[in-house]
Amino acid sequence: MQEILTAVTYLVVWLLCERVIGIESGLVNLIVSLGAAVGVYVFIAVRDHRKKKESGEP
């Protein structure tokens, strides 16, 4: 689930940058999209780790 959400985030942010914001540079789109996707991936990983730690799972 985490990987699917990351891929969807990448595509959505890419389209937002290209269509809504109007960024024409492919490199900037790539950096912003990858940054958002990695951020979502890390956020979900940290949240899951904290949930496991609170519930006492190894």
CORJO-V892510 format. One record per backbone hydrogen bond with DSSP energy under -1.0 kcal/mol. NH is the residue of the N-H (numbers start at 1). CO is the residue of the C=O. E is the energy in kcal/mol with one decimal. If there is no record, write none. Layout:
<<NH,CO,E> <NH,CO,E>>
This chain:
<<5,1,-2.3> <6,2,-1.7> <7,3,-2.2> <8,4,-2.5> <9,5,-2.3> <10,6,-2.2> <11,7,-2.1> <12,8,-2.7> <13,9,-2.6> <14,10,-2.1> <15,11,-2.4> <16,12,-2.5> <17,13,-2.6> <18,14,-2.3> <19,15,-3.2> <21,16,-2.7> <23,17,-2.7> <29,25,-2.1> <30,26,-2.4> <31,27,-2.5> <32,28,-2.7> <33,29,-2.6> <34,30,-2.7> <35,31,-2.3> <36,32,-2.3> <37,33,-2.5> <38,34,-2.8> <39,35,-2.2> <40,36,-2.3> <41,37,-2.2> <42,38,-2.7> <43,39,-2.5> <44,40,-2.4> <45,41,-2.1> <46,42,-2.6> <47,43,-2.3> <48,44,-2.5> <49,45,-2.1> <50,46,-2.3> <51,47,-2.1> <52,48,-2.2> <53,49,-2.2> <54,50,-2.4> <55,51,-1.9> <57,52,-1.8>>
